[in-house]
Amino acid sequence: MANSAQARKRARQALKLRAHNASLRTAFRTAVKKVLKSVEAGDKAAAQTVYRDTVKVLDRIADKGVFHKNKAARHKSRLSAKIKAMA
């Protein structure tokens, strides 16, 4: 248990930040799953539209430092390759 007022406050802040980061991680995964779902459905136009929205989400979360920028780039690259392979 935190022994000082400063440590108690820091523990409270850490809980709030953890919850916020968890919601961002969930948004990241959901965005990726939406693209994968549209790719499996076989609709290339819809997949490209969803991919554009997903790129915005991935970049925004990477900028916040929740994920490393290279991880976001890796996901974007793999999703893009799946969309291009649909033709």
ZICOR-V139971 format. One record per helix or strand of 3 or more residues. SS is the DSSP state (H for helix, E for strand). FROM is the first residue (numbers start at 1). TO is the last residue. If there is no record, write none. Layout:
# ZICOR-V139971
ss/from/to
SS/FROM/TO
SS/FROM/TO
This chain:
# ZICOR-V139971
ss/from/to
H/5/41
H/44/63
H/69/84
